[in-house]
Amino acid sequence: MDWQTLNTDEDIRTFMNKFGYFHDSCLKEAHVQTKSFVGENYGMAIDPTTSASLLFQRQAGPISAIEIVFEEIKHFCISPLPADYTAEILDATFIKQNGIFYWANCEGFNPTNVSLEEGITWISAKYVKWRDRSNLMGGQLIYGEKN
């Protein structure tokens, strides 16, 4: 499937509806990339732009896996759950405020009152796009090292 760019509140609502508001889903993988690097001559190229690709899977169709790319990330907080909790997402927040997109793995997330509460993973970025990746179900790594 082609990339679908999110621009408006209506785009977000349509996307959330297509992916069942993240009900019974999980964040399977995340890949973070900066544009900074060290070249072969040890010179460093510095670019503060950061992006992340997140792969989610869920226990329903017709769209059972999605890849979301967040570009020009402002904040990214990954908070693993305690060992005695399960990792499924029951509901998520996805909003746009003042030109910035916010996604969180819980209902009612408020970006003006951010907490580092255990178990809340959230990300904010200037641009967001997504695509159907239902062909990527299962435990095989997509972004990481493949043995």
N, C-alpha and C positions, 0 to 999 in steps of 0.2 A: 504494500500500500504506500502511496505517496505521503510525504510529510504534510501535516495539517497545521497551519500556524494559528495560534490563539491571539486574538487582538482585543476582543470585546467581552463584556459580561455574558452576552448571548453565546459567544463561542465557548466560553467556559461551561455554561449550563449544558450546551449540546454535548460537549466532551464528557462531562461528568455523567450525564444520562447514558451515553454509549458505554461507559465503563462501570455502570452500576454504582456510581458514587464511591467506588473503591471497596464496596462491601465484600467481605470474605476474600480480600486480596492480600498480597504480601509484596514487600520490596525484595526482589530476588537479588539484584545486583545494582551497583552504582559505579560509574567510571567518571573520575574528575580529571579535567585537563586544563592546564594553563598554557599560555603561549610563550612562556619563558623557557629557555633552554641554554645549555652550554655546548658550543660548537667544538669541532675537532681541534681547533687551535686554542681551546680553553677560553675563548671569548664568550661572554654571556649576553644573550638577548633578553631584555626585560620587557615584559608586557603584562600589566596587571589583570588582563581579561581572563576570566575563569568561566568554564562551562562544565556541565555535568550531564551525563546520560544515565537515566534511571530506568530499569526494567522491572515492571510489575506484572505479576500473574494473579489470576483470580479463579475462583471455583464456579464460573458460569461463562456462558457464551452469549451472543455469538463472538464478541471480542473478548478473548480470554487472557491475552497478554498485550501490553503496550510498552512502547519505549517513549519516554519523554525527555526532551533535551531542553535544559535551562541554560540560557546564554547571558553573559554579563551578570554573573551571580553577585548578589549583594551579601547574602548570608547563607550558610549551609550548616545545619546542626543535625548530626546523626546521633541518636540516643538509643542504644540497645536496651531492650527490655530486661528486667531481672530474670534470673534463671527459672523462676517458678511461674513465668508468664508465657503465653503463646504469642507468636509474632503476627497473627492475622490482623489486618486493618478492618475495622467494622464500619467506619465512616471517615471521611476526610474533609478538609477545608481546602477550597481552591478559589481564591479571590484576586481581584486586581484593585489596588489602591494607589492613587497618586502616580500612575504609570508603572508600578512595580507589581509583578505577580507573586503571590504567596501560596504555597502548598504545604499542608501539614497532615500528618497521619491521624488526626483526631477531629471530631466535630467541634465547632465553636472556637477555633484558634483565632486569637486576636493579635495582629502584628504590632499594635501599639502598646501591648502589655505582654511582651515576650517573657516566658519563663524557661528556665533550663530544667524544667521538671523532667524527671526520669521517664523515659519511654516516648517522649514527643520528638519526632523527627520532623524537621521543617526546612524549607528552602525558599529563598526569594531571589528573583532575577528580573532583568529588564525584558527579556524575550523568551517565549516558550513555543515549542512545536512538539507534535506527537505523531506517532504512526502505529497502526495495528501490527503486532508481532505475535499473533496467535500461533504461528508456526514454531515459536520458541518456548513451548511448554516443557516442563521437566527440570531436572537438576543439573543438566550440562551447563558448564560455564560459557557465557557468551563474550564477556569483556575480559575476563582474567586468563591466566595461563592455562593452556589446554595440554594435558598429559597424553 
